[in-house]
Amino acid sequence: MKKFMTLFKAVLVLLSAAAVSGFGQTITDVVKETYPMQSGGRLVLENVNGKVVISGWNKDELYMEAEKVVKTRDRERAQELMEQVEIVVEERREEIYIKTILPHQKGGFWNRMAGDNGSASVHYRLNVPHKCILEIENTNGAIEVTEVNGDLTLETTNGKIWLRDAGGMVVANTTNGSVDAELSKIGSDGEMEFTTTNGSVKLYLPRDAGFELDAKTTNGSVNSDFPVAGGDRHSRKRLQGEVNGGGPRIYVRTTNGSVNVREL
């Protein structure tokens, strides 16, 4: 029995090594499309594996560059998987909806261990009007947004969230990754949310911005350049109170990481 278990473990090690080193073929396919999108419109994107990069520009249209990437052991299998990678685009009233559909991962235990299924991902680069609404949902990959002003909802599981020169009401949630947000202006009411579990949170806000801060960490510290009225200075793990007379609530949470709220 011991000999069998030793042999079984050895086979698993060999198959695991094959799965790691077996992706000998990588093929890509780039899709480029342009769609009309008025200022103030909405973009909804659902991705699974891959990075999402969005930049604002001075055009009433959405430009999409989507790079499909497939990695597997042989080219024939890679081509087969590539044909199953779909990008669905629906133009709705005042909204553009984009969804990634990846191949179903079929096969039994031994096929998975040998890496027969391969991997597929789609990396998006998008240009949108400066003023618009974003609802971005990802699973394995970072989200980056630059020069977009509007209600922004950004969610991923494994990846960082990065914003620069953004404005409006923002919700940015990840699990494994940092949140780094620079807001040139914030909304006058409502609530913003910046959360992660494993990673730090950095916020850069206008010096004269008024808001209500509620920031907390479990393993780390909370630091703010802004004077916080009523803030608890006896704890470095939580800071709660008004800044510059108050305003929209900014809710910040992490478990393993620090929180830094800085002045622009």
C-alpha positions in Angstrom: 0.0 0.0 0.0 2.8 2.4 0.9 4.5 1.6 -2.4 1.3 2.4 -4.3 0.8 5.7 -2.5 4.4 6.7 -3.2 4.0 5.8 -6.8 0.6 7.7 -6.9 2.3 10.8 -5.4 5.1 10.6 -7.9 2.7 10.5 -10.8 0.8 13.5 -9.4 4.1 15.5 -9.2 5.0 14.6 -12.8 1.5 15.5 -14.0 1.5 18.8 -12.1 4.9 19.6 -13.6 3.5 18.8 -17.0 0.5 21.0 -16.4 2.7 23.9 -15.5 5.2 23.5 -18.3 2.7 22.0 -20.8 1.3 25.3 -22.1 3.7 25.3 -25.1 1.3 27.1 -27.4 0.0 30.6 -27.0 -2.2 32.2 -29.7 -3.9 35.6 -29.7 -6.7 37.2 -31.6 -7.5 41.0 -31.4 -11.0 42.3 -31.9 -11.3 46.1 -32.6 -14.7 47.7 -32.8 -16.3 51.2 -32.4 -19.8 51.9 -31.1 -21.7 55.2 -30.7 -21.9 56.2 -27.1 -23.2 59.6 -25.9 -21.7 61.5 -23.0 -23.5 60.3 -19.9 -24.2 56.8 -21.3 -23.5 53.6 -19.5 -21.0 50.8 -20.1 -21.6 47.4 -18.5 -18.7 44.9 -18.8 -18.6 41.3 -17.5 -15.2 39.7 -17.8 -13.7 36.5 -16.3 -10.0 36.3 -16.9 -7.9 39.3 -18.1 -7.1 42.9 -17.4 -9.6 45.7 -18.1 -8.2 49.2 -18.9 -10.6 52.1 -19.5 -9.7 55.6 -20.5 -11.9 58.7 -21.1 -11.7 60.7 -24.3 -13.4 63.6 -26.2 -15.5 61.5 -28.5 -19.1 60.3 -28.4 -18.2 56.8 -29.0 -16.8 53.7 -27.4 -13.7 52.1 -28.9 -13.0 48.5 -27.9 -9.8 46.6 -28.3 -10.2 43.1 -27.0 -7.2 40.7 -27.0 -8.2 37.0 -26.7 -5.4 34.8 -25.4 -5.4 31.0 -25.3 -2.6 28.9 -23.9 -2.5 25.1 -24.2 -0.2 22.2 -25.1 -0.7 22.1 -28.8 -1.8 24.5 -31.6 -4.8 22.4 -32.7 -6.3 22.5 -29.2 -5.5 26.2 -28.9 -7.4 26.9 -32.1 -10.3 24.8 -30.9 -10.4 26.8 -27.6 -10.0 30.1 -29.4 -13.1 29.4 -31.5 -15.1 29.0 -28.2 -14.0 32.4 -26.8 -16.9 34.8 -27.4 -17.3 38.6 -26.9 -20.9 39.5 -26.8 -21.8 43.1 -27.4 -25.4 44.4 -27.0 -26.2 48.0 -27.8 -29.2 48.9 -25.6 -30.9 52.3 -25.0 -28.2 54.6 -23.6 -26.2 51.5 -22.6 -23.6 49.2 -24.1 -23.3 45.7 -22.6 -20.2 43.6 -23.1 -19.7 40.1 -21.9 -16.9 37.6 -22.1 -17.8 33.9 -22.7 -15.0 31.5 -22.2 -14.9 27.7 -23.1 -16.4 25.4 -20.6 -13.7 23.5 -18.8 -14.4 19.9 -19.6 -12.6 16.7 -18.9 -11.9 14.5 -15.9 -9.4 14.6 -13.1 -6.5 13.2 -15.2 -7.1 15.6 -18.1 -7.1 18.6 -15.7 -3.9 17.4 -14.0 -2.2 17.0 -17.4 -3.3 20.4 -18.5 -5.4 19.3 -21.5 -7.9 22.0 -21.0 -5.6 25.0 -21.4 -6.5 28.5 -20.3 -8.3 31.4 -22.0 -8.5 35.1 -21.2 -9.6 38.4 -22.7 -7.8 41.6 -22.0 -9.8 44.8 -22.7 -8.6 48.3 -23.7 -11.6 50.7 -23.9 -12.0 54.4 -24.7 -15.3 56.0 -23.4 -16.6 59.5 -23.2 -15.1 61.4 -20.2 -18.6 61.6 -18.6 -20.3 58.2 -18.4 -21.4 55.5 -16.0 -19.3 52.4 -15.6 -20.3 49.0 -14.2 -17.3 46.7 -14.5 -17.2 43.2 -13.1 -14.1 41.0 -13.4 -12.9 37.9 -11.6 -9.2 37.3 -12.4 -7.6 40.5 -13.5 -6.9 44.1 -12.6 -9.2 47.1 -13.4 -7.7 50.4 -14.4 -9.7 53.6 -15.1 -8.4 57.0 -16.2 -10.1 60.3 -16.8 -13.7 59.2 -16.4 -16.2 61.2 -14.4 -19.5 59.5 -13.3 -20.9 56.8 -11.2 -18.2 54.0 -11.3 -18.8 50.5 -9.9 -15.7 48.4 -10.2 -15.5 44.9 -8.9 -12.9 42.1 -9.2 -11.8 39.2 -7.1 -8.1 38.6 -7.9 -6.5 41.8 -9.0 -5.9 45.4 -8.1 -8.2 48.4 -8.8 -6.5 51.6 -10.0 -8.1 54.9 -10.7 -6.5 58.2 -11.9 -8.2 61.6 -12.5 -11.6 60.1 -11.9 -14.6 61.7 -10.4 -18.1 61.1 -9.2 -19.4 58.4 -6.9 -17.1 55.3 -6.8 -17.6 51.8 -5.6 -14.4 49.8 -5.9 -14.2 46.3 -4.4 -11.6 43.5 -4.7 -10.6 40.6 -2.6 -7.0 39.9 -3.4 -5.3 43.1 -4.5 -4.8 46.7 -3.6 -7.2 49.6 -4.3 -5.4 52.8 -5.4 -7.8 55.7 -6.3 -7.1 59.3 -7.2 -10.3 61.4 -7.4 -10.1 64.8 -8.9 -13.6 65.5 -7.6 -16.3 63.7 -5.6 -20.1 63.8 -5.6 -22.0 66.0 -3.2 -24.0 63.2 -1.6 -24.4 59.5 -1.4 -21.8 56.9 -0.4 -18.5 55.7 -1.9 -16.9 52.4 -1.0 -13.3 51.1 -1.3 -12.8 47.6 0.0 -10.4 44.7 -0.2 -9.4 41.8 2.0 -5.7 41.2 1.1 -4.2 44.5 0.1 -3.8 48.2 1.0 -6.2 51.0 0.2 -4.8 54.4 -1.0 -7.1 57.3 -1.6 -6.0 60.7 -3.0 -8.7 63.4 -2.6 -8.9 67.1 -3.3 -7.7 69.2 -0.4 -11.0 71.1 -0.1 -13.2 68.0 -0.4 -15.9 67.6 2.3 -16.8 64.0 3.3 -17.5 61.7 6.1 -14.8 59.1 6.5 -15.3 55.6 7.9 -12.0 53.7 7.5 -10.9 50.5 9.2 -8.3 47.8 9.0 -7.7 44.6 11.0 -4.0 44.0 10.3 -2.5 47.4 9.5 -3.0 51.1 10.2 -5.2 53.9 9.1 -3.6 57.2 8.2 -5.1 60.5 6.9 -3.6 63.8 5.8 -7.0 65.4 6.5 -8.0 66.6 10.0 -11.0 64.3 11.0 -13.5 66.0 13.3 -14.5 63.6 16.0 -12.0 61.0 14.9 -10.7 58.4 17.3 -7.0 59.2 17.7 -6.5 56.4 20.2 -6.7 53.7 17.6 -4.5 53.4 14.5 -6.8 50.8 13.0 -9.9 52.9 12.6 -10.7 56.5 11.8 -14.2 57.9 11.6 -15.5 61.4 11.4 -16.2 64.5 9.2 -13.7 66.2 7.0 -14.2 69.8 5.9 -17.7 70.0 7.3 -18.8 66.6 6.0 -20.4 65.4 2.8 -20.8 62.0 1.1 -19.8 59.0 3.2 -16.5 57.3 2.2 -16.4 53.7 3.5 -13.0 52.0 3.5 -12.2 48.5 4.6 -9.3 46.1 4.4 -8.3 43.1 6.5 -4.6 42.6 5.7 -3.2 46.0 4.7 -3.1 49.7 5.6 -5.4 52.5 4.7 -3.9 55.9 3.6 -6.1 58.9 2.8 -4.0 61.6 1.1 -4.5 65.1 -0.1 -4.0 65.8 -3.8 
